[in-house]
């Protein structure tokens, strides 16, 4: 073992192929460089070479494609190649890998036309791989763009953090750049090798591969961007329905005075018990509050109110949020009573169930950049409480 070798003798380790395994001449050059550095390939696990420390030496490596799926190697072929000075290293994807340390040994394939015929199965596999790969990339890109264009603003505001809000447009922008680049690289590499093999042109060796590591970096960066995007969208879809990344603001059982919230003391004349009060800020919504409370109505039963307040950066965002809230809950637009001070731009309401006295209602108010959503179980008709609800919107 050479001085300064970073690995212990006979300790096997692995190194990932830095380029596409379908770039045959480049993979062969990479293996030959490993041998020059004192690493001896002894097999393959996936696209990783199993290596042992060895004396640096000049070796030739050749990749021969399998002729069919799960081809068994003919023992006579192995013996014949051994007699020529070539040893079987193992199988790397759809290739048998051979090594020769004798510089005077004959090449395995000397006729490029015959070599091209041997690559018939590989060409079919490459074509299937390219088509399936392109559909995969385009499918993930379509999901990313659909989620960005038609995703719920309501879900984003409730579930996202500052990092999440900043990450989404960056990831979408990165996907729009990386996916076309990845598709072009896949097409270019497949076309190059296809032309070479079809025309029976000898592979050029050695083939530089270090610059092509950048292409692999682009590939894995594309995978990472799309997978993270998909993970964010799935987390939003499957995550809990409550607010995330909030700050508790209950102080001695009361929300602070600046919190915008419905109050049962004003709505029903009952002293409420507050069980939740939280606030949150985002770049697109600098002020948000969510509160929950209940009280007991004598001879009738418990009443409950929950309110979510959003102050958005722009009126367009506020209108989009109001649309998300009303469409999701099936709310119908309601007329706004005349003479309401600071009347809202829109009021939507629905009564979901009705009992003898108490009812379940849901209402949304929109004014300018503000949206107020109220879930209410009680006696009051929220349509009659529009003046009170509108007074809660401070902007």
Backbone torsions as a table, in degrees:
resi	resn	phi	psi	omega
1	UNK	NA	133.8	-175.0
2	UNK	-71.2	153.4	-179.2
3	UNK	-65.5	136.9	178.7
4	UNK	84.3	4.0	178.6
5	UNK	-64.9	130.1	-172.4
6	UNK	-76.9	-3.4	-175.5
7	UNK	-120.9	150.5	178.6
8	UNK	-74.8	142.7	-178.3
9	UNK	-59.5	137.9	179.9
10	UNK	67.5	8.8	175.0
11	UNK	-92.9	112.8	-176.6
12	UNK	-75.7	142.1	174.8
13	UNK	-142.9	176.4	-175.4
14	UNK	-130.2	148.6	174.5
15	UNK	-134.2	131.1	-177.1
16	UNK	-77.3	138.1	176.6
17	UNK	-62.3	123.1	-173.3
18	UNK	-81.2	-0.2	-175.9
19	UNK	-137.0	171.2	177.2
20	UNK	-64.1	134.8	-179.3
21	UNK	-68.8	-14.1	178.4
22	UNK	-81.9	-8.5	172.1
23	UNK	-87.4	81.3	-166.1
24	UNK	-57.5	-52.8	-175.9
25	UNK	-63.2	-35.0	179.4
26	UNK	-69.2	-38.3	177.4
27	UNK	-65.2	-42.1	177.6
28	UNK	-60.9	-42.1	178.7
29	UNK	-64.0	-40.3	178.6
30	UNK	-61.3	-44.1	178.9
31	UNK	-65.2	-38.6	178.3
32	UNK	-65.4	-37.0	175.9
33	UNK	-65.8	-37.0	175.8
34	UNK	-60.1	-42.4	179.3
35	UNK	-64.6	-38.7	178.2
36	UNK	-65.0	-31.4	179.3
37	UNK	-81.5	-4.6	177.7
38	UNK	95.5	27.2	177.5
39	UNK	-118.3	129.7	-177.3
40	UNK	-107.2	111.1	175.7
41	UNK	-66.4	130.6	179.9
42	UNK	-121.4	1.0	179.9
43	UNK	165.9	-176.3	-176.8
44	UNK	-140.8	142.2	174.2
45	UNK	-124.8	105.2	-173.2
46	UNK	65.0	-124.3	177.7
47	UNK	-103.5	18.5	178.8
48	UNK	-107.5	138.5	177.6
49	UNK	-89.4	130.9	173.5
50	UNK	-84.0	123.1	-171.2
51	UNK	-123.3	151.8	169.4
52	UNK	-127.6	146.0	174.8
53	UNK	-60.5	143.0	-177.6
54	UNK	-153.9	170.4	174.4
55	UNK	-71.6	135.1	176.9
56	UNK	-57.5	136.4	-179.3
57	UNK	-156.7	160.3	174.4
58	UNK	-85.5	124.2	179.5
59	UNK	-136.5	157.8	171.0
60	UNK	-111.0	139.6	174.3
61	UNK	-123.0	138.6	177.7
62	UNK	-132.5	137.5	177.1
63	UNK	-104.5	125.1	175.4
64	UNK	-115.9	129.5	-176.1
65	UNK	-73.2	149.2	170.6
66	UNK	-65.3	149.7	179.7
67	UNK	-89.9	-14.7	178.5
68	UNK	-161.4	171.4	-178.9
69	UNK	-63.7	129.4	178.5
70	UNK	52.9	50.1	178.3
71	UNK	-70.1	134.9	174.4
72	UNK	-89.1	132.3	-176.7
73	UNK	-75.8	129.7	-179.5
74	UNK	-69.8	124.4	179.2
75	UNK	-58.3	-34.3	178.9
76	UNK	-65.1	-35.5	177.7
77	UNK	-66.0	-40.6	178.6
78	UNK	-63.0	-45.3	-179.5
79	UNK	-63.7	-39.6	-179.5
80	UNK	-65.2	-43.0	179.6
81	UNK	-67.6	-37.2	178.3
82	UNK	-62.3	-38.2	178.3
83	UNK	-64.7	-26.8	178.1
84	UNK	-84.3	-9.2	179.5
85	UNK	104.1	11.1	-178.1
86	UNK	-108.3	132.0	179.9
87	UNK	-112.4	140.7	177.6
88	UNK	-75.1	126.5	176.3
89	UNK	-91.5	-43.4	-179.3
90	UNK	158.6	-166.9	-179.1
91	UNK	-111.3	125.4	176.4
92	UNK	-114.7	101.2	-176.8
93	UNK	59.6	-126.0	-179.4
94	UNK	-91.3	27.5	-176.3
95	UNK	-128.2	143.1	161.9
96	UNK	-89.1	136.3	-177.9
97	UNK	-111.4	125.7	-179.0
98	UNK	-117.8	148.9	-179.9
99	UNK	-129.1	143.3	177.2
100	UNK	-139.2	127.9	178.9
101	UNK	-100.8	-0.8	-178.8
102	UNK	-95.8	113.0	-178.4
103	UNK	-66.5	-19.0	-178.3
104	UNK	-92.3	-5.1	-179.0
105	UNK	-68.5	146.5	179.9
106	UNK	-69.7	154.8	175.1
107	UNK	-69.4	152.6	177.5
108	UNK	-68.9	-45.9	-179.1
109	UNK	-119.3	113.1	-179.0
110	UNK	-104.4	-15.9	-179.3
111	UNK	-106.9	110.3	-177.4
112	UNK	-62.8	-29.0	178.7
113	UNK	-67.9	-45.7	177.0
114	UNK	-63.3	-38.9	178.2
115	UNK	-61.4	-42.3	178.7
116	UNK	-63.0	-37.7	176.6
117	UNK	-62.7	-35.7	179.4
118	UNK	-69.7	-14.6	-178.9
119	UNK	-95.3	14.6	-176.5
120	UNK	-62.2	-47.4	179.0
121	UNK	-63.8	-37.7	179.8
122	UNK	-63.9	-39.6	179.6
123	UNK	-62.3	-42.2	178.4
124	UNK	-64.0	-41.5	-179.9
125	UNK	-66.6	-40.4	178.3
126	UNK	-61.9	-42.0	-178.8
127	UNK	-63.9	-45.2	178.2
128	UNK	-61.9	-42.5	-178.8
129	UNK	-62.5	-42.9	-178.1
130	UNK	-66.2	-43.9	-179.5
131	UNK	-63.9	-48.5	-179.5
132	UNK	-63.4	-41.7	179.8
133	UNK	-62.9	-42.9	179.3
134	UNK	-63.9	-41.8	178.1
135	UNK	-63.7	-36.8	178.5
136	UNK	-62.8	-49.3	-179.6
137	UNK	-62.0	-44.9	-178.6
138	UNK	-66.0	-35.6	178.3
139	UNK	-64.7	-46.3	178.7
140	UNK	-65.0	-37.9	177.6
141	UNK	-64.6	-39.9	179.1
142	UNK	-63.1	-41.3	178.1
143	UNK	-62.9	-42.6	-179.7
144	UNK	-61.8	-45.8	-178.6
145	UNK	-70.1	-37.2	178.6
146	UNK	-63.4	-44.5	-179.9
147	UNK	-64.2	-36.1	179.6
148	UNK	-70.5	-37.6	-175.4
149	UNK	-83.7	-35.5	-172.0
150	UNK	-121.2	7.0	177.9
151	UNK	-65.4	155.8	-176.5
152	UNK	-76.6	123.3	173.8
153	UNK	-65.0	-34.8	177.7
154	UNK	-57.8	-47.5	179.0
155	UNK	-64.5	-41.0	179.7
156	UNK	-61.0	-46.5	-177.2
157	UNK	-64.5	-38.4	-176.5
158	UNK	-77.3	-34.2	-170.7
159	UNK	-102.3	-23.9	-169.2
160	UNK	-85.7	153.6	170.4
161	UNK	-101.7	177.4	175.2
162	UNK	-56.1	-45.3	-179.6
163	UNK	-61.6	-40.6	-179.3
164	UNK	-64.5	-40.0	179.7
165	UNK	-66.3	-40.8	178.1
166	UNK	-71.4	-34.9	-175.2
167	UNK	-69.3	-36.1	-175.0
168	UNK	-57.9	-56.1	-180.0
169	UNK	-63.9	-33.4	177.7
170	UNK	-65.0	-42.6	179.8
171	UNK	-67.2	-40.5	178.3
172	UNK	-64.0	-44.2	177.9
173	UNK	-61.8	-42.0	178.3
174	UNK	-63.5	-40.4	179.7
175	UNK	-63.6	-39.3	179.5
176	UNK	-64.9	-27.2	178.1
177	UNK	-87.2	-46.4	-170.6
178	UNK	-73.6	-40.3	-176.1
179	UNK	-62.2	-48.1	176.0
180	UNK	-59.4	-37.9	177.4
181	UNK	-63.1	-45.1	179.8
182	UNK	-62.4	-42.8	179.0
183	UNK	-63.0	-40.9	179.5
184	UNK	-65.4	-43.0	179.1
185	UNK	-63.0	-42.4	178.4
186	UNK	-61.1	-46.1	-179.1
187	UNK	-64.2	-44.1	-178.5
188	UNK	-62.4	-46.9	-178.1
189	UNK	-64.9	-42.4	179.6
190	UNK	-63.9	-42.8	-178.8
191	UNK	-64.5	-43.0	-179.8
192	UNK	-59.8	-52.0	-177.1
193	UNK	-68.2	-36.9	179.1
194	UNK	-59.8	-47.1	-179.8
195	UNK	-62.7	-40.9	-179.4
196	UNK	-63.2	-46.4	-176.5
197	UNK	-72.3	-37.5	-178.0
198	UNK	-68.6	-39.1	-177.2
199	UNK	-82.7	-6.6	-178.0
200	UNK	70.0	31.9	179.9
201	UNK	-85.3	130.8	179.1
202	UNK	-59.3	142.4	176.4
203	UNK	-69.9	137.2	-179.9
204	UNK	-81.9	123.3	179.3
205	UNK	-131.4	144.6	-8.8
206	UNK	-71.9	155.7	180.0
207	UNK	-114.6	122.5	179.1
208	UNK	-58.7	137.6	-178.0
209	UNK	-129.7	-14.0	-174.1
210	UNK	-64.0	-39.1	178.1
211	UNK	-67.2	-24.9	-178.8
212	UNK	-76.3	-9.9	173.6
213	UNK	-60.8	-29.6	178.6
214	UNK	-61.9	-36.1	178.6
215	UNK	-64.8	-39.4	177.1
216	UNK	-66.3	-36.2	176.2
217	UNK	-62.3	-43.3	177.0
218	UNK	-60.4	-41.8	-179.7
219	UNK	-59.3	-52.0	-176.6
220	UNK	-72.2	-29.8	174.9
221	UNK	-66.5	-39.6	176.4
222	UNK	-62.1	-45.1	177.6
223	UNK	-58.1	-46.6	-177.2
224	UNK	-62.5	-44.9	-178.4
225	UNK	-61.9	-46.1	-177.3
226	UNK	-70.1	-38.6	180.0
227	UNK	-67.5	-41.7	178.0
228	UNK	-63.5	-42.9	176.2
229	UNK	-58.2	-46.4	179.8
230	UNK	-63.8	-39.9	178.8
231	UNK	-63.1	-41.1	178.4
232	UNK	-62.5	-43.5	-178.2
233	UNK	-67.7	-39.3	177.7
234	UNK	-67.5	-38.3	178.1
235	UNK	-62.4	-39.7	177.1
236	UNK	-65.5	-39.0	-176.4
237	UNK	-73.0	-40.7	-173.4
238	UNK	-101.5	-6.3	-175.9
239	UNK	-71.9	172.7	179.1
240	UNK	-63.0	153.3	-174.6
241	UNK	-79.8	-14.0	-177.9
242	UNK	-76.4	178.8	178.3
243	UNK	-78.3	140.7	176.3
244	UNK	-115.8	158.3	176.6
245	UNK	59.8	42.7	179.4
246	UNK	-105.2	169.1	175.8
247	UNK	-119.2	125.5	179.6
248	UNK	-67.1	130.7	-178.1
249	UNK	-124.0	15.0	174.4
250	UNK	-67.4	124.5	179.7
251	UNK	-123.3	108.9	-178.3
252	UNK	54.6	42.5	176.5
253	UNK	78.2	10.8	-178.1
254	UNK	-134.4	143.4	170.2
255	UNK	-74.6	153.7	179.5
256	UNK	-66.9	160.2	-175.7
257	UNK	-61.7	-30.4	-176.9
258	UNK	-77.6	-12.8	179.7
259	UNK	-69.1	128.3	178.5
260	UNK	-85.1	114.8	-174.6
261	UNK	-158.2	148.8	169.8
262	UNK	-68.6	145.5	179.9
263	UNK	-128.4	122.3	179.8
264	UNK	-61.7	-23.8	176.2
265	UNK	-63.1	-35.7	178.3
266	UNK	-85.0	-35.9	-174.4
267	UNK	-78.9	-41.7	-174.6
268	UNK	-119.1	-9.5	-174.3
269	UNK	74.3	23.3	-179.5
270	UNK	-114.9	143.5	177.5
271	UNK	-78.5	116.4	-174.7
272	UNK	-84.3	160.2	167.4
273	UNK	-107.3	117.1	-178.2
274	UNK	-86.7	124.7	177.9
275	UNK	-111.0	-7.1	178.5
276	UNK	-156.7	137.2	170.5
277	UNK	-156.8	120.5	-176.7
278	UNK	-144.3	155.1	176.9
279	UNK	-129.1	163.5	-177.3
280	UNK	-158.7	148.1	174.3
281	UNK	-130.6	146.8	175.5
282	UNK	-140.0	161.7	178.9
283	UNK	-57.9	-33.1	-178.6
284	UNK	-95.2	-6.5	179.4
285	UNK	-144.9	85.9	-172.7
286	UNK	-68.9	-13.2	-178.9
287	UNK	-143.1	120.9	177.7
288	UNK	-143.8	140.1	176.8
289	UNK	-134.9	143.4	170.2
290	UNK	-132.2	132.3	-177.2
291	UNK	-138.6	153.7	175.5
292	UNK	-139.9	143.1	-176.0
293	UNK	-154.7	160.5	175.1
294	UNK	-148.1	162.5	177.4
295	UNK	-152.4	168.9	-178.5
296	UNK	-115.3	121.6	180.0
297	UNK	-91.5	116.9	-177.2
298	UNK	-53.1	134.3	176.1
299	UNK	68.2	-2.4	-178.7
300	UNK	-117.1	-48.9	179.4
301	UNK	136.0	-172.2	-177.3
302	UNK	-75.3	145.3	172.0
303	UNK	-120.3	156.0	-173.9
304	UNK	-144.6	147.0	174.5
305	UNK	-143.3	137.3	174.3
306	UNK	-131.7	134.3	180.0
307	UNK	-132.3	141.9	175.4
308	UNK	-123.0	124.3	-178.6
309	UNK	-115.4	135.7	179.8
310	UNK	-132.0	129.6	169.9
311	UNK	-114.7	109.6	-174.3
312	UNK	-90.6	166.0	178.5
313	UNK	-68.2	-35.9	-176.9
314	UNK	-134.4	160.9	177.3
315	UNK	-69.1	-32.0	177.2
316	UNK	-61.0	-43.5	177.6
317	UNK	-63.5	-39.1	179.4
318	UNK	-64.2	-41.5	178.0
319	UNK	-65.1	-38.3	178.1
320	UNK	-65.4	-41.5	178.6
321	UNK	-63.8	-43.7	177.9
322	UNK	-59.6	-39.5	178.1
323	UNK	-64.5	-42.3	177.3
324	UNK	-58.8	-46.2	-176.1
325	UNK	-67.2	-43.2	-176.8
326	UNK	-73.0	-37.6	-179.8
327	UNK	-69.9	-40.3	-178.4
328	UNK	-64.7	-35.0	-176.2
329	UNK	-100.3	-1.9	179.4
330	UNK	68.6	35.0	-179.2
331	UNK	-77.0	147.2	178.0
332	UNK	-106.6	142.2	177.7
333	UNK	-64.6	142.0	-177.5
334	UNK	-122.1	147.8	176.2
335	UNK	-67.8	145.3	179.5
336	UNK	-94.7	124.2	-178.5
337	UNK	-56.4	146.8	179.2
338	UNK	-71.5	149.7	175.5
339	UNK	80.9	8.1	179.0
340	UNK	-75.0	124.1	177.6
341	UNK	-68.5	135.4	-177.4
342	UNK	52.7	50.3	-176.6
343	UNK	-58.2	141.1	179.3
344	UNK	-70.2	159.2	176.5
345	UNK	-76.9	-20.2	178.7
346	UNK	-159.9	146.5	178.8
347	UNK	-140.8	124.2	-179.5
348	UNK	-123.6	145.8	-173.8
349	UNK	-151.9	149.8	172.2
350	UNK	-151.1	145.1	173.4
351	UNK	-111.9	112.4	-170.8
352	UNK	-81.5	-46.5	179.3
353	UNK	-137.6	155.2	-179.8
354	UNK	-132.7	130.2	174.4
355	UNK	-105.4	-161.2	179.5
356	UNK	-64.6	-43.5	-177.4
357	UNK	-127.2	-42.5	-176.7
358	UNK	-89.0	152.1	178.0
359	UNK	-139.9	157.0	175.2
360	UNK	-101.5	124.7	-177.3
361	UNK	-132.5	155.9	177.7
362	UNK	-139.2	131.1	-178.5
363	UNK	-137.8	148.3	176.9
364	UNK	-132.0	131.7	175.0
365	UNK	-117.9	140.5	177.3
366	UNK	-126.5	129.2	170.6
367	UNK	-146.7	117.0	180.0
368	UNK	59.0	-118.1	-178.7
369	UNK	-95.3	5.6	-173.0
370	UNK	-110.2	144.9	175.9
371	UNK	-135.0	132.4	176.5
372	UNK	-123.1	122.9	177.6
373	UNK	-114.9	132.7	-175.2
374	UNK	-128.4	127.6	168.8
375	UNK	-108.1	126.6	-169.9
376	UNK	-138.0	135.7	174.1
377	UNK	-127.7	106.1	-176.1
378	UNK	-176.8	-157.8	-174.1
379	UNK	-94.3	-34.4	-172.5
380	UNK	-67.4	145.4	170.5
381	UNK	-91.7	114.4	-175.1
382	UNK	-62.6	-20.7	177.2
383	UNK	-66.8	-27.1	177.5
384	UNK	-83.8	-8.5	-176.7
385	UNK	-104.1	16.1	-179.5
386	UNK	-58.3	-42.6	179.1
387	UNK	-58.8	-41.5	178.9
388	UNK	-67.1	-45.9	-178.5
389	UNK	-63.9	-38.6	179.1
390	UNK	-66.8	-30.8	-179.9
391	UNK	-68.7	-15.9	-179.4
392	UNK	-78.8	-16.9	-178.0
393	UNK	-85.9	105.1	-169.3
394	UNK	-78.5	-20.1	-171.2
395	UNK	-71.4	NA	NA
